[in-house]
């Protein structure tokens, strides 16, 4: 969200979009400095305090994670979140600008990269607000629901994605008629989508840490010695299959499905700006479909979360299983 705000204002002042890319990395540098000098690193393994656990090989960890249904399903669910987020990050401001041209509120601009536009600024402000609101509401809803069911985390993640899908779809559809309605639907869609960011790693991080991190739905179904591998693997898969390729796919889909149709031929001949808007509008509808698929993955996660968590909490290294069993019996 702050990237959109800073980037749009810098590019407007410098009259060159390249300066937006040159300035925004400084925000990352500030974050690194805060991590180095402000955040206190907790002692690794202090929470688990299970001396019987020991490190296993990387291949052994991968084999164990591949058999962990909650980890696999929630990873694909979070991949859907990354897919939708990446698509909106790149294409939403462009789509809103083309919608403004379509509705006649702005005059056409041949080179969109050098056009004066407020859409990035508005979208950035909405993203900042909905991000904080979604994270806070997701944590609170999950805490309250945990009192009633141990499946609260994946259910909240599923609800967030499933609820975001219709709002994102309505935002795309209403863009051709009402700018206010479009921004309103984007606000609610991004709020529900952001509910996942605070929940997707309690399934990976131990809950007593009370950490608000990017992936809360995975760590308590993974034994402590494999959590770093699980977190790294989830990050790689979710970004590789999610936001790394989704912007490209959103840009390619119109070419695949529309260039061979008679409708696309007529649009290209009559009004290129209308064609640009319609093609991107139809392509962005894929985000709603992916959100529903991601919600289904989190619903499936809820079916396995209890058994996988119990297995992680009662995990015993094979070589020491008999010895521990005898000690507990005594």
ZADO-1210 file (C-alpha; in nm, 4 decimals, padded with zeros to 6 digits):
<atoms>
<atom x="00.0000" y="00.0000" z="00.0000" code="UNK" pos="1"/>
<atom x="00.2730" y="00.2489" z="00.0925" code="UNK" pos="2"/>
<atom x="00.4571" y="00.1502" z="-00.2242" code="UNK" pos="3"/>
<atom x="00.1640" y="00.2675" z="-00.4365" code="UNK" pos="4"/>
<atom x="00.1358" y="00.5939" z="-00.2454" code="UNK" pos="5"/>
<atom x="00.5071" y="00.6801" z="-00.2484" code="UNK" pos="6"/>
<atom x="00.5624" y="00.5496" z="-00.6005" code="UNK" pos="7"/>
<atom x="00.2714" y="00.7377" z="-00.7548" code="UNK" pos="8"/>
<atom x="00.3686" y="01.0667" z="-00.5920" code="UNK" pos="9"/>
<atom x="00.7379" y="01.0369" z="-00.6791" code="UNK" pos="10"/>
<atom x="00.6627" y="00.9505" z="-01.0422" code="UNK" pos="11"/>
<atom x="00.4215" y="01.2450" z="-01.0619" code="UNK" pos="12"/>
<atom x="00.6784" y="01.4896" z="-00.9239" code="UNK" pos="13"/>
<atom x="00.9679" y="01.3558" z="-01.1311" code="UNK" pos="14"/>
<atom x="00.7441" y="01.3046" z="-01.4375" code="UNK" pos="15"/>
<atom x="00.9205" y="00.9727" z="-01.4863" code="UNK" pos="16"/>
<atom x="00.7959" y="00.6376" z="-01.3577" code="UNK" pos="17"/>
<atom x="01.1531" y="00.5075" z="-01.3260" code="UNK" pos="18"/>
<atom x="01.2033" y="00.7202" z="-01.0146" code="UNK" pos="19"/>
<atom x="00.9227" y="00.5321" z="-00.8377" code="UNK" pos="20"/>
<atom x="01.1306" y="00.2158" z="-00.8643" code="UNK" pos="21"/>
<atom x="01.4436" y="00.3952" z="-00.7505" code="UNK" pos="22"/>
<atom x="01.2888" y="00.5409" z="-00.4357" code="UNK" pos="23"/>
<atom x="01.0634" y="00.2648" z="-00.3015" code="UNK" pos="24"/>
<atom x="01.3518" y="00.0204" z="-00.2238" code="UNK" pos="25"/>
<atom x="01.4513" y="00.2655" z="00.0495" code="UNK" pos="26"/>
<atom x="01.1423" y="00.1503" z="00.2413" code="UNK" pos="27"/>
<atom x="01.2876" y="-00.1995" z="00.2420" code="UNK" pos="28"/>
<atom x="01.6187" y="-00.0684" z="00.3712" code="UNK" pos="29"/>
<atom x="01.4389" y="00.1060" z="00.6586" code="UNK" pos="30"/>
<atom x="01.2637" y="-00.2217" z="00.7436" code="UNK" pos="31"/>
<atom x="01.5983" y="-00.4064" z="00.7481" code="UNK" pos="32"/>
<atom x="01.7504" y="-00.1482" z="00.9825" code="UNK" pos="33"/>
<atom x="01.4506" y="-00.1750" z="01.2160" code="UNK" pos="34"/>
<atom x="01.4874" y="-00.5540" z="01.2223" code="UNK" pos="35"/>
<atom x="01.8580" y="-00.5267" z="01.3033" code="UNK" pos="36"/>
<atom x="01.8439" y="-00.2647" z="01.5765" code="UNK" pos="37"/>
<atom x="01.4902" y="-00.2753" z="01.7196" code="UNK" pos="38"/>
<atom x="01.3562" y="-00.6312" z="01.7033" code="UNK" pos="39"/>
<atom x="01.4972" y="-00.8603" z="01.9711" code="UNK" pos="40"/>
<atom x="01.5775" y="-01.2075" z="01.8436" code="UNK" pos="41"/>
<atom x="01.4161" y="-01.4727" z="02.0702" code="UNK" pos="42"/>
<atom x="01.6139" y="-01.7780" z="02.1734" code="UNK" pos="43"/>
<atom x="01.5557" y="-02.0536" z="01.9193" code="UNK" pos="44"/>
<atom x="01.3716" y="-02.3546" z="02.0547" code="UNK" pos="45"/>
<atom x="01.2978" y="-02.1963" z="02.3929" code="UNK" pos="46"/>
<atom x="00.9226" y="-02.2392" z="02.3551" code="UNK" pos="47"/>
<atom x="00.9253" y="-02.6044" z="02.2543" code="UNK" pos="48"/>
<atom x="01.1745" y="-02.7206" z="02.5210" code="UNK" pos="49"/>
<atom x="01.1694" y="-03.0779" z="02.3919" code="UNK" pos="50"/>
<atom x="01.5165" y="-03.2194" z="02.4367" code="UNK" pos="51"/>
<atom x="01.4238" y="-03.5505" z="02.2692" code="UNK" pos="52"/>
<atom x="01.3861" y="-03.3841" z="01.9293" code="UNK" pos="53"/>
<atom x="01.6812" y="-03.3718" z="01.6948" code="UNK" pos="54"/>
<atom x="01.7488" y="-03.2421" z="01.3465" code="UNK" pos="55"/>
<atom x="01.6816" y="-03.4737" z="01.0532" code="UNK" pos="56"/>
<atom x="01.8063" y="-03.4564" z="00.6951" code="UNK" pos="57"/>
<atom x="01.6541" y="-03.2154" z="00.4465" code="UNK" pos="58"/>
<atom x="01.5154" y="-03.4980" z="00.2315" code="UNK" pos="59"/>
<atom x="01.3558" y="-03.6573" z="00.5388" code="UNK" pos="60"/>
<atom x="01.1922" y="-03.3257" z="00.6234" code="UNK" pos="61"/>
<atom x="01.0571" y="-03.2879" z="00.2691" code="UNK" pos="62"/>
<atom x="00.9140" y="-03.6390" z="00.2725" code="UNK" pos="63"/>
<atom x="00.7443" y="-03.5756" z="00.6061" code="UNK" pos="64"/>
<atom x="00.6015" y="-03.2413" z="00.4882" code="UNK" pos="65"/>
<atom x="00.4699" y="-03.3965" z="00.1665" code="UNK" pos="66"/>
<atom x="00.2662" y="-03.6390" z="00.3797" code="UNK" pos="67"/>
<atom x="00.1324" y="-03.3571" z="00.5995" code="UNK" pos="68"/>
<atom x="-00.2092" y="-03.2847" z="00.4473" code="UNK" pos="69"/>
<atom x="-00.2638" y="-02.9634" z="00.6447" code="UNK" pos="70"/>
<atom x="00.0700" y="-02.8242" z="00.5317" code="UNK" pos="71"/>
<atom x="00.0183" y="-02.9142" z="00.1643" code="UNK" pos="72"/>
<atom x="-00.3414" y="-02.7906" z="00.1433" code="UNK" pos="73"/>
<atom x="-00.2812" y="-02.4665" z="00.3333" code="UNK" pos="74"/>
<atom x="00.0240" y="-02.3967" z="00.1159" code="UNK" pos="75"/>
<atom x="-00.1914" y="-02.4199" z="-00.1975" code="UNK" pos="76"/>
<atom x="-00.4532" y="-02.2058" z="-00.0267" code="UNK" pos="77"/>
<atom x="-00.1949" y="-01.9404" z="00.0523" code="UNK" pos="78"/>
<atom x="-00.0703" y="-01.9665" z="-00.3070" code="UNK" pos="79"/>
<atom x="-00.4181" y="-01.8558" z="-00.4152" code="UNK" pos="80"/>
<atom x="-00.3900" y="-01.5551" z="-00.1811" code="UNK" pos="81"/>
<atom x="-00.0531" y="-01.4645" z="-00.3359" code="UNK" pos="82"/>
<atom x="-00.1949" y="-01.5104" z="-00.6876" code="UNK" pos="83"/>
<atom x="-00.4826" y="-01.2700" z="-00.6281" code="UNK" pos="84"/>
<atom x="-00.2649" y="-01.0210" z="-00.4392" code="UNK" pos="85"/>
<atom x="00.0017" y="-01.0176" z="-00.7103" code="UNK" pos="86"/>
<atom x="-00.2561" y="-00.9713" z="-00.9851" code="UNK" pos="87"/>
<atom x="-00.4232" y="-00.6801" z="-00.8103" code="UNK" pos="88"/>
<atom x="-00.0891" y="-00.5223" z="-00.7203" code="UNK" pos="89"/>
<atom x="00.0135" y="-00.4866" z="-01.0840" code="UNK" pos="90"/>
<atom x="-00.3127" y="-00.4550" z="-01.2736" code="UNK" pos="91"/>
<atom x="-00.5672" y="-00.2888" z="-01.0403" code="UNK" pos="92"/>
<atom x="-00.4414" y="00.0726" z="-01.0852" code="UNK" pos="93"/>
<atom x="-00.4196" y="00.0203" z="-01.4619" code="UNK" pos="94"/>
<atom x="-00.7694" y="-00.1257" z="-01.4713" code="UNK" pos="95"/>
<atom x="-00.9099" y="00.1620" z="-01.2666" code="UNK" pos="96"/>
<atom x="-00.7427" y="00.4133" z="-01.5000" code="UNK" pos="97"/>
<atom x="-00.8882" y="00.2410" z="-01.8073" code="UNK" pos="98"/>
<atom x="-01.2288" y="00.2320" z="-01.6373" code="UNK" pos="99"/>
<atom x="-01.2095" y="00.6086" z="-01.5872" code="UNK" pos="100"/>
<atom x="-01.1419" y="00.6484" z="-01.9599" code="UNK" pos="101"/>
<atom x="-01.4262" y="00.4104" z="-02.0420" code="UNK" pos="102"/>
<atom x="-01.6743" y="00.6085" z="-01.8316" code="UNK" pos="103"/>
<atom x="-01.5559" y="00.9375" z="-01.9822" code="UNK" pos="104"/>
<atom x="-01.4164" y="01.0787" z="-01.6574" code="UNK" pos="105"/>
<atom x="-01.0677" y="01.0965" z="-01.8065" code="UNK" pos="106"/>
<atom x="-00.9453" y="01.1550" z="-02.1557" code="UNK" pos="107"/>
<atom x="-00.7619" y="00.8745" z="-02.3368" code="UNK" pos="108"/>
<atom x="-00.3856" y="00.8544" z="-02.2942" code="UNK" pos="109"/>
<atom x="-00.1678" y="00.6749" z="-02.5466" code="UNK" pos="110"/>
<atom x="00.1239" y="00.6008" z="-02.3110" code="UNK" pos="111"/>
<atom x="-00.0275" y="00.4903" z="-01.9780" code="UNK" pos="112"/>
<atom x="00.3124" y="00.4802" z="-01.8068" code="UNK" pos="113"/>
<atom x="00.3493" y="00.8583" z="-01.8448" code="UNK" pos="114"/>
<atom x="-00.0134" y="00.9567" z="-01.7832" code="UNK" pos="115"/>
<atom x="-00.1089" y="01.1612" z="-01.4791" code="UNK" pos="116"/>
<atom x="-00.3261" y="00.9331" z="-01.2672" code="UNK" pos="117"/>
<atom x="-00.4612" y="00.9289" z="-00.9122" code="UNK" pos="118"/>
<atom x="-00.5680" y="00.5637" z="-00.9244" code="UNK" pos="119"/>
<atom x="-00.2388" y="00.4315" z="-00.7811" code="UNK" pos="120"/>
<atom x="-00.2594" y="00.6736" z="-00.4891" code="UNK" pos="121"/>
<atom x="-00.6220" y="00.5862" z="-00.4096" code="UNK" pos="122"/>
<atom x="-00.5590" y="00.2135" z="-00.4485" code="UNK" pos="123"/>
<atom x="-00.2537" y="00.2423" z="-00.2224" code="UNK" pos="124"/>
<atom x="-00.4517" y="00.4173" z="00.0507" code="UNK" pos="125"/>
<atom x="-00.7236" y="00.1509" z="00.0293" code="UNK" pos="126"/>
<atom x="-00.4620" y="-00.1247" z="00.0467" code="UNK" pos="127"/>
<atom x="-00.2988" y="00.0222" z="00.3585" code="UNK" pos="128"/>
<atom x="-00.6317" y="00.0601" z="00.5406" code="UNK" pos="129"/>
<atom x="-00.7735" y="-00.2768" z="00.4373" code="UNK" pos="130"/>
<atom x="-00.4442" y="-00.4501" z="00.5173" code="UNK" pos="131"/>
<atom x="-00.4455" y="-00.3305" z="00.8777" code="UNK" pos="132"/>
<atom x="-00.8204" y="-00.3830" z="00.9138" code="UNK" pos="133"/>
<atom x="-00.8074" y="-00.7307" z="00.7632" code="UNK" pos="134"/>
<atom x="-00.5140" y="-00.8458" z="00.9770" code="UNK" pos="135"/>
<atom x="-00.6753" y="-00.7170" z="01.2958" code="UNK" pos="136"/>
<atom x="-01.0202" y="-00.8595" z="01.2211" code="UNK" pos="137"/>
<atom x="-00.8732" y="-01.1932" z="01.1100" code="UNK" pos="138"/>
<atom x="-00.6831" y="-01.2344" z="01.4368" code="UNK" pos="139"/>
<atom x="-00.9815" y="-01.1352" z="01.6495" code="UNK" pos="140"/>
<atom x="-01.2291" y="-01.3590" z="01.4662" code="UNK" pos="141"/>
<atom x="-00.9872" y="-01.6508" z="01.4850" code="UNK" pos="142"/>
<atom x="-00.9314" y="-01.6027" z="01.8610" code="UNK" pos="143"/>
<atom x="-01.3039" y="-01.5987" z="01.9302" code="UNK" pos="144"/>
<atom x="-01.3727" y="-01.8968" z="01.7051" code="UNK" pos="145"/>
<atom x="-01.0953" y="-02.1035" z="01.8685" code="UNK" pos="146"/>
<atom x="-01.3114" y="-02.1168" z="02.1817" code="UNK" pos="147"/>
<atom x="-01.5693" y="-02.3143" z="01.9840" code="UNK" pos="148"/>
<atom x="-01.3655" y="-02.5211" z="01.7399" code="UNK" pos="149"/>
<atom x="-00.9981" y="-02.6193" z="01.6982" code="UNK" pos="150"/>
<atom x="-01.0456" y="-02.5751" z="01.3234" code="UNK" pos="151"/>
<atom x="-01.0823" y="-02.1981" z="01.3578" code="UNK" pos="152"/>
<atom x="-00.7681" y="-02.0908" z="01.1692" code="UNK" pos="153"/>
<atom x="-00.8307" y="-02.2681" z="00.8349" code="UNK" pos="154"/>
<atom x="-01.2014" y="-02.1847" z="00.8546" code="UNK" pos="155"/>
<atom x="-01.1276" y="-01.8124" z="00.8938" code="UNK" pos="156"/>
<atom x="-00.8784" y="-01.8314" z="00.6054" code="UNK" pos="157"/>
<atom x="-01.1402" y="-02.0047" z="00.3895" code="UNK" pos="158"/>
<atom x="-01.4080" y="-01.7518" z="00.4844" code="UNK" pos="159"/>
<atom x="-01.1763" y="-01.4626" z="00.3999" code="UNK" pos="160"/>
<atom x="-01.1055" y="-01.5927" z="00.0499" code="UNK" pos="161"/>
<atom x="-01.4636" y="-01.7006" z="-00.0233" code="UNK" pos="162"/>
<atom x="-01.6027" y="-01.3669" z="00.0934" code="UNK" pos="163"/>
<atom x="-01.3453" y="-01.1678" z="-00.1045" code="UNK" pos="164"/>
<atom x="-01.4345" y="-01.3423" z="-00.4320" code="UNK" pos="165"/>
<atom x="-01.7831" y="-01.1876" z="-00.4879" code="UNK" pos="166"/>
<atom x="-01.6656" y="-00.8404" z="-00.3840" code="UNK" pos="167"/>
<atom x="-01.3710" y="-00.8521" z="-00.6248" code="UNK" pos="168"/>
<atom x="-01.6037" y="-00.9739" z="-00.8995" code="UNK" pos="169"/>
<atom x="-01.8512" y="-00.6923" z="-00.8318" code="UNK" pos="170"/>
<atom x="-01.5668" y="-00.4382" z="-00.8305" code="UNK" pos="171"/>
<atom x="-01.4622" y="-00.5549" z="-01.1768" code="UNK" pos="172"/>
<atom x="-01.8184" y="-00.5513" z="-01.3113" code="UNK" pos="173"/>
<atom x="-01.9213" y="-00.2154" z="-01.1608" code="UNK" pos="174"/>
<atom x="-01.6068" y="-00.0421" z="-01.2892" code="UNK" pos="175"/>
<atom x="-01.7878" y="00.0415" z="-01.6127" code="UNK" pos="176"/>
<atom x="-02.0743" y="00.2116" z="-01.4302" code="UNK" pos="177"/>
<atom x="-01.9782" y="00.3549" z="-01.0909" code="UNK" pos="178"/>
<atom x="-01.6349" y="00.4524" z="-00.9655" code="UNK" pos="179"/>
<atom x="-01.7579" y="00.4893" z="-00.6063" code="UNK" pos="180"/>
<atom x="-01.9119" y="00.1404" z="-00.6073" code="UNK" pos="181"/>
<atom x="-01.5928" y="-00.0018" z="-00.7569" code="UNK" pos="182"/>
<atom x="-01.3731" y="00.1404" z="-00.4814" code="UNK" pos="183"/>
<atom x="-01.6238" y="00.0276" z="-00.2170" code="UNK" pos="184"/>
<atom x="-01.6205" y="-00.3304" z="-00.3446" code="UNK" pos="185"/>
<atom x="-01.2401" y="-00.3241" z="-00.3658" code="UNK" pos="186"/>
<atom x="-01.2300" y="-00.2066" z="-00.0040" code="UNK" pos="187"/>
<atom x="-01.4390" y="-00.5001" z="00.1211" code="UNK" pos="188"/>
<atom x="-01.2715" y="-00.7499" z="-00.1120" code="UNK" pos="189"/>
<atom x="-00.9199" y="-00.6572" z="00.0029" code="UNK" pos="190"/>
<atom x="-01.0281" y="-00.6515" z="00.3681" code="UNK" pos="191"/>
<atom x="-01.1505" y="-01.0114" z="00.3521" code="UNK" pos="192"/>
<atom x="-00.8458" y="-01.1111" z="00.1488" code="UNK" pos="193"/>
<atom x="-00.6138" y="-00.9590" z="00.4120" code="UNK" pos="194"/>
<atom x="-00.7691" y="-01.1687" z="00.6887" code="UNK" pos="195"/>
<atom x="-00.5463" y="-01.4555" z="00.5731" code="UNK" pos="196"/>
<atom x="-00.2166" y="-01.2736" z="00.6201" code="UNK" pos="197"/>
<atom x="-00.2391" y="-01.2806" z="00.9989" code="UNK" pos="198"/>
<atom x="-00.3499" y="-01.6400" z="01.0290" code="UNK" pos="199"/>
<atom x="-00.1792" y="-01.8500" z="00.7626" code="UNK" pos="200"/>
<atom x="00.1459" y="-01.9571" z="01.0257" code="UNK" pos="201"/>
<atom x="-00.0011" y="-02.0586" z="01.3585" code="UNK" pos="202"/>
<atom x="-00.0388" y="-02.3807" z="01.1598" code="UNK" pos="203"/>
<atom x="00.3585" y="-02.3327" z="01.1311" code="UNK" pos="204"/>
<atom x="00.4599" y="-02.1164" z="01.4266" code="UNK" pos="205"/>
<atom x="00.3837" y="-02.2098" z="01.7812" code="UNK" pos="206"/>
<atom x="00.0684" y="-02.0337" z="01.8949" code="UNK" pos="207"/>
<atom x="00.2017" y="-01.9206" z="02.2331" code="UNK" pos="208"/>
<atom x="00.4351" y="-01.6787" z="02.0561" code="UNK" pos="209"/>
<atom x="00.1314" y="-01.4722" z="01.9520" code="UNK" pos="210"/>
<atom x="00.3166" y="-01.3577" z="01.6402" code="UNK" pos="211"/>
<atom x="00.1367" y="-01.1771" z="01.3618" code="UNK" pos="212"/>
<atom x="00.3198" y="-01.2975" z="01.0537" code="UNK" pos="213"/>
<atom x="00.2539" y="-01.3537" z="00.6874" code="UNK" pos="214"/>
<atom x="00.1664" y="-01.7193" z="00.7239" code="UNK" pos="215"/>
<atom x="-00.0182" y="-01.8276" z="01.0375" code="UNK" pos="216"/>
<atom x="-00.2037" y="-02.1393" z="00.9122" code="UNK" pos="217"/>
<atom x="00.0817" y="-02.3998" z="00.9167" code="UNK" pos="218"/>
<atom x="00.3301" y="-02.4202" z="01.2031" code="UNK" pos="219"/>
<atom x="00.1473" y="-02.6061" z="01.4770" code="UNK" pos="220"/>
<atom x="00.0977" y="-02.9025" z="01.2430" code="UNK" pos="221"/>
<atom x="00.4750" y="-02.9267" z="01.1890" code="UNK" pos="222"/>
<atom x="00.7247" y="-03.0522" z="01.4465" code="UNK" pos="223"/>
<atom x="00.9639" y="-02.7787" z="01.5751" code="UNK" pos="224"/>
<atom x="01.2746" y="-02.9154" z="01.4019" code="UNK" pos="225"/>
<atom x="01.1056" y="-02.8926" z="01.0592" code="UNK" pos="226"/>
<atom x="00.9326" y="-02.5558" z="01.0911" code="UNK" pos="227"/>
<atom x="01.2057" y="-02.3502" z="00.9267" code="UNK" pos="228"/>
<atom x="01.2050" y="-02.5863" z="00.6280" code="UNK" pos="229"/>
<atom x="00.8258" y="-02.5793" z="00.6152" code="UNK" pos="230"/>
<atom x="00.8127" y="-02.2003" z="00.6256" code="UNK" pos="231"/>
<atom x="01.0795" y="-02.1642" z="00.3561" code="UNK" pos="232"/>
<atom x="00.9103" y="-02.4226" z="00.1341" code="UNK" pos="233"/>
<atom x="00.5723" y="-02.2561" z="00.1726" code="UNK" pos="234"/>
<atom x="00.7150" y="-01.9150" z="00.0838" code="UNK" pos="235"/>
<atom x="00.8876" y="-02.0509" z="-00.2284" code="UNK" pos="236"/>
<atom x="00.5815" y="-02.2420" z="-00.3535" code="UNK" pos="237"/>
<atom x="00.3274" y="-01.9695" z="-00.2794" code="UNK" pos="238"/>
<atom x="00.5287" y="-01.6964" z="-00.4510" code="UNK" pos="239"/>
<atom x="00.6539" y="-01.9133" z="-00.7380" code="UNK" pos="240"/>
<atom x="00.3063" y="-02.0368" z="-00.8282" code="UNK" pos="241"/>
<atom x="00.1296" y="-01.7251" z="-00.7008" code="UNK" pos="242"/>
<atom x="00.2377" y="-01.3654" z="-00.7415" code="UNK" pos="243"/>
<atom x="00.5476" y="-01.4425" z="-00.9505" code="UNK" pos="244"/>
<atom x="00.3427" y="-01.5502" z="-01.2507" code="UNK" pos="245"/>
<atom x="-00.0079" y="-01.4176" z="-01.1905" code="UNK" pos="246"/>
<atom x="00.0520" y="-01.0669" z="-01.3368" code="UNK" pos="247"/>
<atom x="00.1862" y="-01.2251" z="-01.6555" code="UNK" pos="248"/>
<atom x="-00.1058" y="-01.4671" z="-01.6722" code="UNK" pos="249"/>
<atom x="-00.3586" y="-01.1868" z="-01.6281" code="UNK" pos="250"/>
<atom x="-00.1946" y="-01.0073" z="-01.9189" code="UNK" pos="251"/>
<atom x="-00.1859" y="-01.3169" z="-02.1417" code="UNK" pos="252"/>
<atom x="-00.5383" y="-01.4506" z="-02.0787" code="UNK" pos="253"/>
<atom x="-00.7137" y="-01.1890" z="-02.2974" code="UNK" pos="254"/>
<atom x="-00.4907" y="-01.2813" z="-02.5904" code="UNK" pos="255"/>
<atom x="-00.5658" y="-01.6503" z="-02.5522" code="UNK" pos="256"/>
<atom x="-00.9425" y="-01.6297" z="-02.5178" code="UNK" pos="257"/>
<atom x="-01.0352" y="-01.3141" z="-02.7065" code="UNK" pos="258"/>
<atom x="-00.8088" y="-01.2703" z="-03.0037" code="UNK" pos="259"/>
<atom x="-00.9809" y="-01.5519" z="-03.1915" code="UNK" pos="260"/>
<atom x="-01.3347" y="-01.4256" z="-03.1246" code="UNK" pos="261"/>
<atom x="-01.5470" y="-01.2082" z="-03.3491" code="UNK" pos="262"/>
<atom x="-01.6181" y="-00.9812" z="-03.0503" code="UNK" pos="263"/>
<atom x="-01.2504" y="-00.9008" z="-03.0099" code="UNK" pos="264"/>
<atom x="-01.2198" y="-00.8212" z="-03.3818" code="UNK" pos="265"/>
<atom x="-01.5070" y="-00.5751" z="-03.3677" code="UNK" pos="266"/>
<atom x="-01.3739" y="-00.4112" z="-03.0521" code="UNK" pos="267"/>
<atom x="-01.0251" y="-00.3668" z="-03.1920" code="UNK" pos="268"/>
<atom x="-01.1650" y="-00.2123" z="-03.5078" code="UNK" pos="269"/>
<atom x="-01.4035" y="00.0300" z="-03.3355" code="UNK" pos="270"/>
<atom x="-01.2233" y="00.1524" z="-03.0246" code="UNK" pos="271"/>
<atom x="-00.8818" y="00.0375" z="-02.9005" code="UNK" pos="272"/>
<atom x="-00.9411" y="00.1922" z="-02.5569" code="UNK" pos="273"/>
<atom x="-01.2647" y="-00.0026" z="-02.5220" code="UNK" pos="274"/>
<atom x="-01.0760" y="-00.3158" z="-02.6207" code="UNK" pos="275"/>
<atom x="-00.8051" y="-00.2535" z="-02.3601" code="UNK" pos="276"/>
<atom x="-01.0628" y="-00.2059" z="-02.0861" code="UNK" pos="277"/>
<atom x="-01.2813" y="-00.5042" z="-02.1790" code="UNK" pos="278"/>
<atom x="-00.9911" y="-00.7454" z="-02.2198" code="UNK" pos="279"/>
<atom x="-00.8401" y="-00.6564" z="-01.8818" code="UNK" pos="280"/>
<atom x="-01.1852" y="-00.6642" z="-01.7192" code="UNK" pos="281"/>
<atom x="-01.2504" y="-01.0204" z="-01.8373" code="UNK" pos="282"/>
<atom x="-00.8988" y="-01.1288" z="-01.7439" code="UNK" pos="283"/>
<atom x="-00.9192" y="-00.9957" z="-01.3860" code="UNK" pos="284"/>
<atom x="-01.2302" y="-01.2062" z="-01.3273" code="UNK" pos="285"/>
<atom x="-00.9868" y="-01.4961" z="-01.2981" code="UNK" pos="286"/>
<atom x="-00.8930" y="-01.3573" z="-00.9551" code="UNK" pos="287"/>
<atom x="-01.2404" y="-01.4319" z="-00.8190" code="UNK" pos="288"/>
<atom x="-01.2198" y="-01.7899" z="-00.9464" code="UNK" pos="289"/>
<atom x="-00.8755" y="-01.8416" z="-00.7916" code="UNK" pos="290"/>
<atom x="-01.0030" y="-01.6989" z="-00.4611" code="UNK" pos="291"/>
<atom x="-01.2815" y="-01.9587" z="-00.4552" code="UNK" pos="292"/>
<atom x="-01.0320" y="-02.2363" z="-00.5309" code="UNK" pos="293"/>
<atom x="-00.8084" y="-02.1115" z="-00.2486" code="UNK" pos="294"/>
<atom x="-01.1052" y="-02.1084" z="-00.0122" code="UNK" pos="295"/>
<atom x="-01.1729" y="-02.4712" z="-00.1045" code="UNK" pos="296"/>
<atom x="-00.8126" y="-02.5630" z="-00.0165" code="UNK" pos="297"/>
<atom x="-00.8494" y="-02.4047" z="00.3282" code="UNK" pos="298"/>
<atom x="-01.1818" y="-02.5842" z="00.3840" code="UNK" pos="299"/>
<atom x="-01.0028" y="-02.9085" z="00.3017" code="UNK" pos="300"/>
<atom x="-00.7275" y="-02.8094" z="00.5475" code="UNK" pos="301"/>
<atom x="-00.9908" y="-02.7898" z="00.8214" code="UNK" pos="302"/>
<atom x="-01.0631" y="-03.1605" z="00.7713" code="UNK" pos="303"/>
<atom x="-00.7055" y="-03.2611" z="00.8629" code="UNK" pos="304"/>
<atom x="-00.5951" y="-02.9862" z="01.1014" code="UNK" pos="305"/>
<atom x="-00.6832" y="-03.1662" z="01.4263" code="UNK" pos="306"/>
<atom x="-00.5169" y="-03.4969" z="01.3403" code="UNK" pos="307"/>
<atom x="-00.2052" y="-03.3295" z="01.1986" code="UNK" pos="308"/>
<atom x="-00.1711" y="-03.1024" z="01.5010" code="UNK" pos="309"/>
<atom x="-00.2065" y="-03.3960" z="01.7388" code="UNK" pos="310"/>
<atom x="00.0545" y="-03.5872" z="01.5418" code="UNK" pos="311"/>
<atom x="00.2986" y="-03.2932" z="01.5633" code="UNK" pos="312"/>
<atom x="00.2454" y="-03.2360" z="01.9347" code="UNK" pos="313"/>
<atom x="00.2923" y="-03.6062" z="02.0161" code="UNK" pos="314"/>
<atom x="00.5756" y="-03.6635" z="01.7718" code="UNK" pos="315"/>
<atom x="00.8466" y="-03.8944" z="01.9019" code="UNK" pos="316"/>
<atom x="01.1705" y="-03.9786" z="01.7172" code="UNK" pos="317"/>
<atom x="01.1517" y="-04.3387" z="01.6011" code="UNK" pos="318"/>
<atom x="01.4691" y="-04.4485" z="01.7755" code="UNK" pos="319"/>
<atom x="01.3492" y="-04.3241" z="02.1145" code="UNK" pos="320"/>
<atom x="00.9796" y="-04.4153" z="02.0950" code="UNK" pos="321"/>
<atom x="01.0079" y="-04.7274" z="02.3127" code="UNK" pos="322"/>
<atom x="01.2163" y="-04.5563" z="02.5816" code="UNK" pos="323"/>
<atom x="00.9732" y="-04.2626" z="02.6107" code="UNK" pos="324"/>
<atom x="00.6753" y="-04.4932" z="02.6134" code="UNK" pos="325"/>
<atom x="00.8208" y="-04.6862" z="02.9079" code="UNK" pos="326"/>
<atom x="00.8994" y="-04.3656" z="03.0997" code="UNK" pos="327"/>
<atom x="00.5433" y="-04.2383" z="03.0536" code="UNK" pos="328"/>
<atom x="00.4081" y="-04.5755" z="03.1667" code="UNK" pos="329"/>
<atom x="00.6059" y="-04.5507" z="03.4909" code="UNK" pos="330"/>
</atoms>
